[in-house]
Amino acid sequence: MQALLKFSRGVDWLSTQIGKYVIWLILASTVISGMNAVVRKALNTSSNAFLEVQWYLFSASFLIAAGYTLLQGEHVRVDVLSSRLPKRQQIWIDIFGFSCFLAPMCLAILWYGVPYFLRAYHSGEMSNNAGGLIRWPVYLMMPLGFGLLLLQGSSELIKRVAFLRGLIGDPTAKKAEKSAEEELAESIRRLAEAAQGSGGKAGKSV
């Protein structure tokens, strides 16, 4: 079980790193959208490539970050009934969901998505729109995104089994993050303590 937990921590680290940097894809999509609007208005010209690259980037950010979203527990959940159950029963429901729904769905998309991507890659499939882009990069996002989601689902499954065995704390508990105001107050407190400490030392030396 310790080896599985080590694997789980590795997957969590990978998802966290992806979540940190995937936001840049949305920024890039926004910048391209703005540039496209300016060029269209100022020069009265445009290209479908600008529109399609926005779709590609947005699709990539949505799919690649799916595992990170699962790690943070931010996927939409309708738990009107399960939220009333004891924690261990909630964990068993999660285990059932990961095993019987999430994993089969991800495996099915990988089964069909990988050949779909490979066909487009080898054929050099292009968009049907005038000035459109090559298609295989956006097709790649499907197996890549759901592969990462499957990895994170495996990590979540391991953590829930470990919780039931009493090896770790509640994996569904939200990690409390300090607000900007709390961080500021803590910084002020540390500065005040440092000032008091230096004042006390100065008094002793006198």
Residue pairs with C-beta under 8 A, 6 or more apart in sequence:
1 161
1 162
1 165
1 167
4 158
4 162
5 158
5 159
5 162
5 167
5 168
7 154
7 155
7 158
8 154
8 155
8 158
8 159
8 162
11 67
11 151
11 152
11 154
11 155
12 71
12 152
12 155
14 67
14 148
14 151
15 67
15 68
15 70
15 71
15 148
15 151
15 152
15 155
16 68
16 71
18 64
18 65
18 67
18 68
18 148
19 65
19 68
19 69
19 71
19 72
22 60
22 61
22 64
22 65
22 68
23 61
25 57
25 58
25 60
25 61
25 64
26 57
26 58
26 61
28 57
29 53
29 54
29 57
29 58
29 61
32 50
32 53
32 54
32 57
33 50
33 54
35 50
36 46
36 50
36 51
36 54
39 45
39 46
39 50
40 46
47 131
48 127
48 129
48 130
48 131
48 132
49 131
49 132
49 133
52 127
52 129
52 132
52 133
53 133
55 138
56 133
56 137
56 138
56 141
59 138
59 141
60 138
60 141
60 145
62 145
63 141
63 142
63 144
63 145
63 146
64 141
64 144
64 145
64 148
66 145
66 146
66 148
66 149
66 152
67 145
67 148
67 149
67 151
67 152
67 153
68 152
69 75
70 149
70 152
70 153
70 156
71 152
71 155
71 156
73 172
73 174
79 90
82 89
82 90
82 93
83 90
85 93
87 170
87 172
88 164
90 172
91 160
91 163
91 164
91 172
92 164
94 156
94 160
94 172
95 157
95 160
95 161
98 153
98 156
98 157
98 160
99 157
102 149
102 150
102 153
103 150
103 153
103 154
105 146
106 146
106 147
106 149
106 150
106 153
107 150
109 142
109 143
109 146
110 143
110 146
110 147
110 150
113 139
113 142
113 143
113 146
114 143
116 139
116 142
117 136
117 139
117 140
117 142
117 143
119 125
120 135
120 136
120 139
121 136
121 139
121 140
124 134
124 136
125 134
125 135
125 136
126 132
126 133
126 134
126 135
127 133
127 134
127 135
156 171
159 168
159 171
160 171
162 168
162 171
163 169
163 170
163 171
178 186
